[in-house]
C-alpha cells in the first residue's frame, strides 16, 4: 500500500512541475494575433 502512495506522490510532483513550467513560460512569450477565419465574401466586390 505504501508503494502505491509513493508512485502516486511522484505522479503528482511530475504533473505539478510540468504545469508550473507552462504557466511561467506563458508570461514571457506574447500570444500570436488571432487569424481571420470567417470573412464575408459578398462584400469583396
Secondary structure by P-SEA (a helix, b strand, c coil): caaaaaaaaaaaaaaaaaaaaaaaacccccccccccccccccccc
